[in-house]
Amino acid sequence: MVHGETKRILVVEDEQDVAGLLQARLEANGYEVHVEACGRAALAEARELRPDLVILDLMLPDMDGYTVSAELRAMYRAWTLPILMLTARDKLRDKLRGYCAGADAYLTKPYDAGELLGAVARLLHHEV
């Protein structure tokens, strides 16, 4: 459970069932969750929402998650925005590319719920 101020998480996931499960799991743990299905909409939402964390899929319909991550990093240089990449791409080169594009953490699907919540808590500096 999250203590103190409710943290806002932007989930960028184009698969509706995956996004719904993520949203339900995160909301059950006290987070405010906003979902976008494509990169351009996510970038616009990030400007408005100023989330505390972004959970980002790599394979999106309009642009890849690497590009979204890099644009988020360029948009918020002075603002620390943790980015958790959550994707089916599990090759080392994909992970390295993710970190180079600005990811703070990288988890692969299918993911373990406890590992995901632990990574979210760590990125938001909460106790697990």
C-alpha positions in Angstrom: 0.0 0.0 0.0 1.2 3.5 -0.8 1.6 6.0 2.0 1.2 9.7 1.8 0.3 11.5 -1.4 -1.2 9.4 -4.2 1.3 8.9 -7.0 0.2 9.3 -10.6 1.3 6.6 -13.0 0.9 6.8 -16.8 0.6 3.4 -18.4 1.4 3.3 -22.1 0.1 0.0 -23.4 -1.8 -0.7 -26.6 -3.1 -4.1 -25.6 -6.4 -3.3 -23.8 -6.4 -6.5 -21.7 -2.8 -5.9 -20.5 -3.5 -2.3 -19.8 -6.7 -3.1 -17.9 -4.9 -5.7 -15.7 -2.1 -3.2 -15.0 -4.5 -0.5 -14.1 -6.5 -2.7 -11.8 -3.4 -4.0 -10.1 -1.9 -0.6 -9.6 -5.1 1.0 -8.4 -5.6 -1.8 -5.9 -2.2 -0.7 -4.5 -3.2 2.9 -4.1 -1.9 4.5 -7.3 -3.8 6.9 -9.6 -3.5 5.3 -13.0 -3.9 6.9 -16.5 -3.7 4.8 -19.6 -2.8 5.7 -23.2 -2.6 3.3 -26.1 -0.2 5.1 -28.4 3.0 7.1 -28.1 1.8 10.6 -29.3 -1.1 10.5 -26.9 1.2 9.4 -24.1 3.5 12.4 -24.7 0.6 14.8 -24.7 -0.8 13.2 -21.5 2.6 13.4 -19.8 2.8 17.2 -20.6 -0.6 17.7 -18.9 -0.5 15.1 -16.1 3.1 15.3 -15.1 3.1 11.7 -13.8 5.3 10.4 -11.1 6.1 7.3 -13.1 5.6 6.0 -16.7 5.2 2.3 -17.4 6.0 2.0 -21.1 5.5 -0.8 -23.7 7.9 -0.8 -26.6 5.6 -2.0 -29.4 3.0 0.8 -29.9 0.9 1.5 -33.0 2.3 4.9 -33.9 5.9 5.0 -32.6 8.1 2.7 -30.6 8.6 2.9 -26.8 12.3 3.8 -27.3 11.3 7.0 -29.1 8.7 7.8 -26.5 11.2 7.3 -23.7 13.8 9.5 -25.4 11.2 12.2 -26.1 10.1 12.1 -22.4 13.7 12.5 -21.3 14.2 15.5 -23.7 10.9 17.0 -22.5 11.7 16.8 -18.8 15.5 17.2 -18.4 15.2 18.9 -15.1 12.3 16.8 -13.9 13.1 13.3 -12.7 10.6 11.0 -14.3 11.1 7.3 -13.7 10.4 5.2 -16.7 9.7 1.4 -16.4 9.7 -0.4 -19.7 7.4 -3.4 -19.7 7.6 -5.4 -22.9 7.7 -8.8 -24.5 11.1 -8.0 -26.0 13.5 -10.0 -23.8 16.8 -9.9 -25.8 19.8 -8.3 -24.1 20.1 -5.8 -27.0 16.5 -4.7 -26.5 17.2 -4.1 -22.8 20.4 -2.2 -23.4 18.6 -0.1 -26.0 15.8 0.6 -23.5 18.3 1.8 -20.9 20.1 3.9 -23.5 16.7 5.5 -24.4 16.2 6.5 -20.8 14.6 3.5 -19.0 15.2 3.3 -15.2 13.9 -0.3 -15.1 13.1 -3.0 -17.7 10.7 -5.9 -17.1 9.6 -8.5 -19.6 6.1 -10.0 -20.2 4.8 -12.1 -18.8 5.7 -10.4 -15.6 5.5 -11.3 -12.0 3.0 -9.1 -10.1 5.2 -8.8 -7.1 8.3 -7.9 -9.1 6.3 -5.2 -11.0 4.9 -3.7 -7.8 8.4 -3.9 -6.2 9.9 -2.1 -9.2 7.2 0.6 -9.0 7.7 1.1 -5.3 11.5 1.3 -5.8 11.2 3.9 -8.6 8.8 5.9 -6.5 11.0 5.5 -3.4 8.4 3.7 -1.4 8.9 0.8 1.0 7.8 -2.5 -0.4 
